[in-house]
Amino acid sequence: GQNIDQPTEMTATEGAIVQINCTYQTSGFNGLFWYQQHAGEAPTFLSYNVLDGLEEKGRFSSFLSRSKGYSYLLLKELQMKDSASYLCAVMDSNYQLIWGAGTKLIIKP
Amino acid sequence: GAVVSQHPSRVICKSGTSVKIECRSLDFQATTMFWYRQFPKKSLMLMATSNEGSKATYEQGVEKDKFLINHASLTLSTLTVTSAHPEDSSFYICSARLGLGSETQYFGPGTRLLVL
């Protein structure tokens, strides 16, 4: 079966760094996405990785290792507004997105 | 760029009525749109994939006659919840893909449906 695993909840302090991990087992791989979703709102696109390595975009970076079926989203200089759920999604061989359950990130002052 | 709108944002209806939700790509043409449903504190559940000019592809367990999808143009897809029941109350979100060579989905703001 296809499976995406990410922690249910994480807590971090404002100004700190947090890494949200995602491991996956899918039939084929055509890229991995990270989305941010604030409570009661639709997801917003953060990043897309299809090749191994680190992609940096401002305070957010995303890493992918295809051989390990592993990705992480790194958030630096955390702000209160970063409190949200972070969804990991993998596009399989049929170009269908397989979604993780999301990681709820709680930022404390 | 890549803005997707949804209308209405919220709807309350009586059991047995039908509700239509519109999804529009505002600044690009979307050959493919997706409809998701999300329950509180749960991840997104893909309901169907909608390709312009052809019938939608429904996921297993999603009733085609209950959730009618029409993708009549490259910028508009509609989801009609027919004969709505309280268990259909949910957050419905559409997304659109830019097209060939771009796999990123951009989401609309979602529609919160409450069936009384």
Contacts between the chains, C-beta under 8 A, distances in Angstrom:
chain1	res1	chain2	res2	distance
A	30	B	103	6.5
A	31	B	103	5.6
A	33	B	104	7.0
A	33	B	105	7.8
A	35	B	107	7.8
A	41	B	109	6.9
A	41	B	110	6.8
A	42	B	93	4.8
A	42	B	107	4.2
A	42	B	108	6.1
A	42	B	109	5.2
A	42	B	110	4.2
A	43	B	44	7.3
A	43	B	93	7.6
A	43	B	107	5.1
A	44	B	107	6.9
A	45	B	104	5.8
A	45	B	105	7.4
A	45	B	106	6.2
A	45	B	107	7.7
A	48	B	103	7.1
A	48	B	104	5.6
A	87	B	43	6.5
A	87	B	44	7.3
A	91	B	103	5.7
A	95	B	103	6.9
A	96	B	46	7.3
A	97	B	34	8.0
A	97	B	46	7.1
A	97	B	105	6.9
A	99	B	43	4.7
A	99	B	44	5.1
A	99	B	46	7.9
A	100	B	43	6.5
A	101	B	42	7.2
A	101	B	43	4.6
A	102	B	43	5.4
